[in-house]
Amino acid sequence: MKTPVGSHVVDTRTGRLGIVMGHEGPYLQLRPYGGGKEWDVAPDAVRYATPAERLSAETAYADARSRGEVP
């Protein structure tokens, strides 16, 4: 799947939601919602995140921010 930069996807190997930051060789580069260290994943190991998964990630990030756990 040719996944556009900025897409919200789920790494099916780990279940982590990430945002596509770019393409490097045969891999997609994903960054966690809200920032963090990027990781590489094969394009056939991702699927688009559902609206519920995106909302869950946004809520978890907002909660962590309110507790001062992220900048």
Gaussian input, Z-matrix of N, CA and C with variables (Angstrom, degrees):
# hf/3-21g

backbone

0 1
 N
 C     1     B1
 C     2     B2     1     A1
 N     3     B3     2     A2     1     D1
 C     4     B4     3     A3     2     D2
 C     5     B5     4     A4     3     D3
 N     6     B6     5     A5     4     D4
 C     7     B7     6     A6     5     D5
 C     8     B8     7     A7     6     D6
 N     9     B9     8     A8     7     D7
 C    10    B10     9     A9     8     D8
 C    11    B11    10    A10     9     D9
 N    12    B12    11    A11    10    D10
 C    13    B13    12    A12    11    D11
 C    14    B14    13    A13    12    D12
 N    15    B15    14    A14    13    D13
 C    16    B16    15    A15    14    D14
 C    17    B17    16    A16    15    D15
 N    18    B18    17    A17    16    D16
 C    19    B19    18    A18    17    D17
 C    20    B20    19    A19    18    D18
 N    21    B21    20    A20    19    D19
 C    22    B22    21    A21    20    D20
 C    23    B23    22    A22    21    D21
 N    24    B24    23    A23    22    D22
 C    25    B25    24    A24    23    D23
 C    26    B26    25    A25    24    D24
 N    27    B27    26    A26    25    D25
 C    28    B28    27    A27    26    D26
 C    29    B29    28    A28    27    D27
 N    30    B30    29    A29    28    D28
 C    31    B31    30    A30    29    D29
 C    32    B32    31    A31    30    D30
 N    33    B33    32    A32    31    D31
 C    34    B34    33    A33    32    D32
 C    35    B35    34    A34    33    D33
 N    36    B36    35    A35    34    D34
 C    37    B37    36    A36    35    D35
 C    38    B38    37    A37    36    D36
 N    39    B39    38    A38    37    D37
 C    40    B40    39    A39    38    D38
 C    41    B41    40    A40    39    D39
 N    42    B42    41    A41    40    D40
 C    43    B43    42    A42    41    D41
 C    44    B44    43    A43    42    D42
 N    45    B45    44    A44    43    D43
 C    46    B46    45    A45    44    D44
 C    47    B47    46    A46    45    D45
 N    48    B48    47    A47    46    D46
 C    49    B49    48    A48    47    D47
 C    50    B50    49    A49    48    D48
 N    51    B51    50    A50    49    D49
 C    52    B52    51    A51    50    D50
 C    53    B53    52    A52    51    D51
 N    54    B54    53    A53    52    D52
 C    55    B55    54    A54    53    D53
 C    56    B56    55    A55    54    D54
 N    57    B57    56    A56    55    D55
 C    58    B58    57    A57    56    D56
 C    59    B59    58    A58    57    D57
 N    60    B60    59    A59    58    D58
 C    61    B61    60    A60    59    D59
 C    62    B62    61    A61    60    D60
 N    63    B63    62    A62    61    D61
 C    64    B64    63    A63    62    D62
 C    65    B65    64    A64    63    D63
 N    66    B66    65    A65    64    D64
 C    67    B67    66    A66    65    D65
 C    68    B68    67    A67    66    D66
 N    69    B69    68    A68    67    D67
 C    70    B70    69    A69    68    D68
 C    71    B71    70    A70    69    D69
 N    72    B72    71    A71    70    D70
 C    73    B73    72    A72    71    D71
 C    74    B74    73    A73    72    D72
 N    75    B75    74    A74    73    D73
 C    76    B76    75    A75    74    D74
 C    77    B77    76    A76    75    D75
 N    78    B78    77    A77    76    D76
 C    79    B79    78    A78    77    D77
 C    80    B80    79    A79    78    D78
 N    81    B81    80    A80    79    D79
 C    82    B82    81    A81    80    D80
 C    83    B83    82    A82    81    D81
 N    84    B84    83    A83    82    D82
 C    85    B85    84    A84    83    D83
 C    86    B86    85    A85    84    D84
 N    87    B87    86    A86    85    D85
 C    88    B88    87    A87    86    D86
 C    89    B89    88    A88    87    D87
 N    90    B90    89    A89    88    D88
 C    91    B91    90    A90    89    D89
 C    92    B92    91    A91    90    D90
 N    93    B93    92    A92    91    D91
 C    94    B94    93    A93    92    D92
 C    95    B95    94    A94    93    D93
 N    96    B96    95    A95    94    D94
 C    97    B97    96    A96    95    D95
 C    98    B98    97    A97    96    D96
 N    99    B99    98    A98    97    D97
 C   100   B100    99    A99    98    D98
 C   101   B101   100   A100    99    D99
 N   102   B102   101   A101   100   D100
 C   103   B103   102   A102   101   D101
 C   104   B104   103   A103   102   D102
 N   105   B105   104   A104   103   D103
 C   106   B106   105   A105   104   D104
 C   107   B107   106   A106   105   D105
 N   108   B108   107   A107   106   D106
 C   109   B109   108   A108   107   D107
 C   110   B110   109   A109   108   D108
 N   111   B111   110   A110   109   D109
 C   112   B112   111   A111   110   D110
 C   113   B113   112   A112   111   D111
 N   114   B114   113   A113   112   D112
 C   115   B115   114   A114   113   D113
 C   116   B116   115   A115   114   D114
 N   117   B117   116   A116   115   D115
 C   118   B118   117   A117   116   D116
 C   119   B119   118   A118   117   D117
 N   120   B120   119   A119   118   D118
 C   121   B121   120   A120   119   D119
 C   122   B122   121   A121   120   D120
 N   123   B123   122   A122   121   D121
 C   124   B124   123   A123   122   D122
 C   125   B125   124   A124   123   D123
 N   126   B126   125   A125   124   D124
 C   127   B127   126   A126   125   D125
 C   128   B128   127   A127   126   D126
 N   129   B129   128   A128   127   D127
 C   130   B130   129   A129   128   D128
 C   131   B131   130   A130   129   D129
 N   132   B132   131   A131   130   D130
 C   133   B133   132   A132   131   D131
 C   134   B134   133   A133   132   D132
 N   135   B135   134   A134   133   D133
 C   136   B136   135   A135   134   D134
 C   137   B137   136   A136   135   D135
 N   138   B138   137   A137   136   D136
 C   139   B139   138   A138   137   D137
 C   140   B140   139   A139   138   D138
 N   141   B141   140   A140   139   D139
 C   142   B142   141   A141   140   D140
 C   143   B143   142   A142   141   D141
 N   144   B144   143   A143   142   D142
 C   145   B145   144   A144   143   D143
 C   146   B146   145   A145   144   D144
 N   147   B147   146   A146   145   D145
 C   148   B148   147   A147   146   D146
 C   149   B149   148   A148   147   D147
 N   150   B150   149   A149   148   D148
 C   151   B151   150   A150   149   D149
 C   152   B152   151   A151   150   D150
 N   153   B153   152   A152   151   D151
 C   154   B154   153   A153   152   D152
 C   155   B155   154   A154   153   D153
 N   156   B156   155   A155   154   D154
 C   157   B157   156   A156   155   D155
 C   158   B158   157   A157   156   D156
 N   159   B159   158   A158   157   D157
 C   160   B160   159   A159   158   D158
 C   161   B161   160   A160   159   D159
 N   162   B162   161   A161   160   D160
 C   163   B163   162   A162   161   D161
 C   164   B164   163   A163   162   D162
 N   165   B165   164   A164   163   D163
 C   166   B166   165   A165   164   D164
 C   167   B167   166   A166   165   D165
 N   168   B168   167   A167   166   D166
 C   169   B169   168   A168   167   D167
 C   170   B170   169   A169   168   D168
 N   171   B171   170   A170   169   D169
 C   172   B172   171   A171   170   D170
 C   173   B173   172   A172   171   D171
 N   174   B174   173   A173   172   D172
 C   175   B175   174   A174   173   D173
 C   176   B176   175   A175   174   D174
 N   177   B177   176   A176   175   D175
 C   178   B178   177   A177   176   D176
 C   179   B179   178   A178   177   D177
 N   180   B180   179   A179   178   D178
 C   181   B181   180   A180   179   D179
 C   182   B182   181   A181   180   D180
 N   183   B183   182   A182   181   D181
 C   184   B184   183   A183   182   D182
 C   185   B185   184   A184   183   D183
 N   186   B186   185   A185   184   D184
 C   187   B187   186   A186   185   D185
 C   188   B188   187   A187   186   D186
 N   189   B189   188   A188   187   D187
 C   190   B190   189   A189   188   D188
 C   191   B191   190   A190   189   D189
 N   192   B192   191   A191   190   D190
 C   193   B193   192   A192   191   D191
 C   194   B194   193   A193   192   D192
 N   195   B195   194   A194   193   D193
 C   196   B196   195   A195   194   D194
 C   197   B197   196   A196   195   D195
 N   198   B198   197   A197   196   D196
 C   199   B199   198   A198   197   D197
 C   200   B200   199   A199   198   D198
 N   201   B201   200   A200   199   D199
 C   202   B202   201   A201   200   D200
 C   203   B203   202   A202   201   D201
 N   204   B204   203   A203   202   D202
 C   205   B205   204   A204   203   D203
 C   206   B206   205   A205   204   D204
 N   207   B207   206   A206   205   D205
 C   208   B208   207   A207   206   D206
 C   209   B209   208   A208   207   D207
 N   210   B210   209   A209   208   D208
 C   211   B211   210   A210   209   D209
 C   212   B212   211   A211   210   D210

   B1=1.4527
   B2=1.5234
   B3=1.3160
   B4=1.4662
   B5=1.5165
   B6=1.3141
   B7=1.4594
   B8=1.5206
   B9=1.3201
   B10=1.4570
   B11=1.5299
   B12=1.3313
   B13=1.4657
   B14=1.5292
   B15=1.3297
   B16=1.4557
   B17=1.5191
   B18=1.3333
   B19=1.4670
   B20=1.5202
   B21=1.3066
   B22=1.4649
   B23=1.5226
   B24=1.3251
   B25=1.4563
   B26=1.5275
   B27=1.3229
   B28=1.4585
   B29=1.5231
   B30=1.3261
   B31=1.4591
   B32=1.5195
   B33=1.3206
   B34=1.4637
   B35=1.5235
   B36=1.3219
   B37=1.4721
   B38=1.5172
   B39=1.3505
   B40=1.4685
   B41=1.5198
   B42=1.3351
   B43=1.4563
   B44=1.5232
   B45=1.3371
   B46=1.4766
   B47=1.5209
   B48=1.3324
   B49=1.4528
   B50=1.5177
   B51=1.3143
   B52=1.4571
   B53=1.5130
   B54=1.3162
   B55=1.4582
   B56=1.5224
   B57=1.3259
   B58=1.4572
   B59=1.5345
   B60=1.3504
   B61=1.4587
   B62=1.5275
   B63=1.3234
   B64=1.4565
   B65=1.5135
   B66=1.3291
   B67=1.4539
   B68=1.5263
   B69=1.3197
   B70=1.4564
   B71=1.5174
   B72=1.3260
   B73=1.4574
   B74=1.5173
   B75=1.3355
   B76=1.4615
   B77=1.5259
   B78=1.3170
   B79=1.4691
   B80=1.5227
   B81=1.3417
   B82=1.4570
   B83=1.5162
   B84=1.3114
   B85=1.4633
   B86=1.5156
   B87=1.3396
   B88=1.4593
   B89=1.5147
   B90=1.3219
   B91=1.4675
   B92=1.5227
   B93=1.3379
   B94=1.4624
   B95=1.5275
   B96=1.3298
   B97=1.4588
   B98=1.5277
   B99=1.3134
   B100=1.4618
   B101=1.5166
   B102=1.3331
   B103=1.4585
   B104=1.5100
   B105=1.2961
   B106=1.4601
   B107=1.5034
   B108=1.3139
   B109=1.4570
   B110=1.5248
   B111=1.3340
   B112=1.4586
   B113=1.5235
   B114=1.3242
   B115=1.4607
   B116=1.5143
   B117=1.3224
   B118=1.4589
   B119=1.5175
   B120=1.3154
   B121=1.4681
   B122=1.5330
   B123=1.3236
   B124=1.4593
   B125=1.5314
   B126=1.3259
   B127=1.4672
   B128=1.5265
   B129=1.3378
   B130=1.4586
   B131=1.5287
   B132=1.3400
   B133=1.4715
   B134=1.5268
   B135=1.3484
   B136=1.4591
   B137=1.5185
   B138=1.3184
   B139=1.4683
   B140=1.5174
   B141=1.3235
   B142=1.4565
   B143=1.5204
   B144=1.3195
   B145=1.4696
   B146=1.5232
   B147=1.3128
   B148=1.4661
   B149=1.5320
   B150=1.3210
   B151=1.4679
   B152=1.5296
   B153=1.3205
   B154=1.4737
   B155=1.5321
   B156=1.3204
   B157=1.4667
   B158=1.5252
   B159=1.3292
   B160=1.4680
   B161=1.5211
   B162=1.3292
   B163=1.4592
   B164=1.5247
   B165=1.3136
   B166=1.4634
   B167=1.5254
   B168=1.3300
   B169=1.4687
   B170=1.5289
   B171=1.3195
   B172=1.4650
   B173=1.5207
   B174=1.3356
   B175=1.4631
   B176=1.5243
   B177=1.3320
   B178=1.4693
   B179=1.5245
   B180=1.3218
   B181=1.4663
   B182=1.5332
   B183=1.3332
   B184=1.4706
   B185=1.5263
   B186=1.3198
   B187=1.4645
   B188=1.5311
   B189=1.3260
   B190=1.4621
   B191=1.5375
   B192=1.3290
   B193=1.4783
   B194=1.5125
   B195=1.3223
   B196=1.4657
   B197=1.5183
   B198=1.3315
   B199=1.4552
   B200=1.5232
   B201=1.3388
   B202=1.4559
   B203=1.5240
   B204=1.3201
   B205=1.4517
   B206=1.5234
   B207=1.3159
   B208=1.4706
   B209=1.5196
   B210=1.3204
   B211=1.4881
   B212=1.5169
   A1=107.59
   A2=117.48
   A3=122.32
   A4=107.14
   A5=116.43
   A6=122.04
   A7=109.82
   A8=118.55
   A9=121.30
   A10=112.65
   A11=115.25
   A12=121.66
   A13=107.70
   A14=116.16
   A15=121.88
   A16=113.90
   A17=117.07
   A18=120.68
   A19=110.62
   A20=115.88
   A21=122.13
   A22=107.29
   A23=115.89
   A24=120.93
   A25=110.12
   A26=115.56
   A27=122.28
   A28=107.64
   A29=115.48
   A30=122.04
   A31=106.05
   A32=117.63
   A33=120.92
   A34=112.45
   A35=118.17
   A36=120.64
   A37=111.02
   A38=116.45
   A39=120.83
   A40=113.42
   A41=117.68
   A42=121.20
   A43=113.09
   A44=117.44
   A45=120.79
   A46=110.99
   A47=115.67
   A48=121.45
   A49=108.18
   A50=116.77
   A51=120.86
   A52=111.01
   A53=114.68
   A54=122.00
   A55=107.06
   A56=116.69
   A57=120.77
   A58=108.74
   A59=114.53
   A60=120.65
   A61=112.22
   A62=116.27
   A63=119.50
   A64=111.12
   A65=113.51
   A66=121.63
   A67=106.47
   A68=116.63
   A69=121.76
   A70=107.75
   A71=116.55
   A72=119.67
   A73=109.11
   A74=116.96
   A75=119.16
   A76=113.67
   A77=117.74
   A78=120.84
   A79=113.06
   A80=114.22
   A81=121.73
   A82=107.45
   A83=116.97
   A84=121.67
   A85=107.18
   A86=115.42
   A87=121.50
   A88=110.17
   A89=115.89
   A90=122.16
   A91=107.28
   A92=117.59
   A93=119.63
   A94=111.25
   A95=116.49
   A96=120.94
   A97=108.34
   A98=117.52
   A99=121.86
   A100=113.16
   A101=117.33
   A102=120.64
   A103=112.35
   A104=114.37
   A105=120.39
   A106=110.32
   A107=114.90
   A108=121.43
   A109=110.80
   A110=115.09
   A111=120.58
   A112=110.51
   A113=114.60
   A114=119.96
   A115=108.56
   A116=115.54
   A117=122.60
   A118=110.15
   A119=114.53
   A120=120.11
   A121=108.13
   A122=115.21
   A123=120.40
   A124=109.02
   A125=116.98
   A126=119.60
   A127=114.16
   A128=117.77
   A129=118.88
   A130=112.82
   A131=116.85
   A132=121.48
   A133=111.44
   A134=117.25
   A135=120.39
   A136=109.89
   A137=113.96
   A138=121.64
   A139=106.60
   A140=116.39
   A141=119.93
   A142=110.06
   A143=116.37
   A144=121.86
   A145=109.54
   A146=115.32
   A147=120.44
   A148=108.80
   A149=117.81
   A150=119.53
   A151=112.32
   A152=117.46
   A153=120.76
   A154=110.86
   A155=117.79
   A156=121.12
   A157=111.09
   A158=116.72
   A159=119.78
   A160=110.76
   A161=117.35
   A162=121.72
   A163=110.56
   A164=117.11
   A165=121.15
   A166=110.97
   A167=117.43
   A168=121.22
   A169=110.88
   A170=117.03
   A171=120.95
   A172=111.01
   A173=116.92
   A174=121.60
   A175=111.12
   A176=116.65
   A177=120.38
   A178=110.46
   A179=117.25
   A180=120.83
   A181=110.52
   A182=117.27
   A183=120.53
   A184=110.98
   A185=117.17
   A186=121.11
   A187=111.03
   A188=116.66
   A189=120.91
   A190=110.33
   A191=115.93
   A192=119.68
   A193=110.89
   A194=117.66
   A195=120.47
   A196=111.40
   A197=117.34
   A198=121.82
   A199=112.32
   A200=117.28
   A201=121.44
   A202=113.43
   A203=117.29
   A204=120.83
   A205=113.73
   A206=117.14
   A207=122.10
   A208=108.50
   A209=116.27
   A210=118.75
   A211=113.25
   D1=129.11
   D2=175.06
   D3=-84.18
   D4=103.99
   D5=-172.92
   D6=-98.73
   D7=121.47
   D8=-178.50
   D9=-67.80
   D10=147.79
   D11=174.01
   D12=-58.10
   D13=136.89
   D14=-179.52
   D15=96.43
   D16=-10.06
   D17=179.10
   D18=-70.41
   D19=144.99
   D20=174.06
   D21=-93.92
   D22=121.35
   D23=-176.93
   D24=-132.74
   D25=164.34
   D26=175.77
   D27=-114.13
   D28=128.47
   D29=173.03
   D30=-75.37
   D31=110.02
   D32=-174.11
   D33=-71.15
   D34=-14.81
   D35=177.19
   D36=-74.56
   D37=-34.54
   D38=-173.75
   D39=-118.17
   D40=-18.32
   D41=-176.53
   D42=83.31
   D43=2.91
   D44=-179.22
   D45=-78.42
   D46=140.00
   D47=174.91
   D48=-89.30
   D49=135.67
   D50=178.43
   D51=-142.02
   D52=164.01
   D53=176.42
   D54=-107.23
   D55=130.70
   D56=-179.80
   D57=-68.84
   D58=119.98
   D59=-179.62
   D60=-100.74
   D61=-21.05
   D62=-179.86
   D63=173.41
   D64=-176.17
   D65=179.39
   D66=-126.19
   D67=128.79
   D68=179.58
   D69=-129.15
   D70=109.20
   D71=-175.29
   D72=59.43
   D73=-132.07
   D74=-178.90
   D75=-84.55
   D76=2.26
   D77=-172.23
   D78=-109.04
   D79=156.40
   D80=168.49
   D81=-94.63
   D82=144.41
   D83=174.10
   D84=-104.19
   D85=120.41
   D86=-178.52
   D87=-112.28
   D88=146.70
   D89=174.32
   D90=-125.23
   D91=138.95
   D92=178.52
   D93=-60.09
   D94=151.19
   D95=175.28
   D96=-58.76
   D97=130.40
   D98=-179.82
   D99=91.15
   D100=-2.34
   D101=177.63
   D102=104.28
   D103=172.80
   D104=-178.36
   D105=131.21
   D106=-172.95
   D107=-176.43
   D108=-75.46
   D109=131.22
   D110=177.82
   D111=-72.59
   D112=155.13
   D113=172.79
   D114=-137.86
   D115=157.49
   D116=-179.47
   D117=-99.02
   D118=145.06
   D119=178.51
   D120=-148.80
   D121=145.04
   D122=176.35
   D123=-68.42
   D124=141.74
   D125=-178.63
   D126=-58.40
   D127=-27.98
   D128=-179.77
   D129=-81.01
   D130=0.69
   D131=179.16
   D132=-108.88
   D133=21.80
   D134=176.66
   D135=-129.81
   D136=157.10
   D137=171.45
   D138=-140.63
   D139=156.47
   D140=177.71
   D141=-65.06
   D142=139.61
   D143=177.96
   D144=-72.07
   D145=144.71
   D146=176.06
   D147=-78.04
   D148=161.10
   D149=175.43
   D150=-55.83
   D151=-37.72
   D152=179.66
   D153=-65.79
   D154=-39.43
   D155=178.31
   D156=-66.71
   D157=-39.72
   D158=177.09
   D159=-64.00
   D160=-43.86
   D161=179.38
   D162=-62.67
   D163=-41.42
   D164=178.69
   D165=-61.38
   D166=-43.11
   D167=178.88
   D168=-65.59
   D169=-41.78
   D170=178.73
   D171=-63.48
   D172=-41.58
   D173=179.86
   D174=-66.41
   D175=-43.56
   D176=179.05
   D177=-61.69
   D178=-40.48
   D179=178.92
   D180=-66.29
   D181=-44.66
   D182=179.39
   D183=-62.26
   D184=-40.31
   D185=178.12
   D186=-63.54
   D187=-44.69
   D188=179.73
   D189=-63.26
   D190=-39.91
   D191=178.17
   D192=-63.76
   D193=-40.98
   D194=-178.35
   D195=-67.08
   D196=-24.98
   D197=176.39
   D198=-88.32
   D199=-1.41
   D200=179.06
   D201=78.06
   D202=19.01
   D203=-177.84
   D204=-84.31
   D205=-17.62
   D206=177.01
   D207=-134.32
   D208=150.73
   D209=-179.68
   D210=-71.07

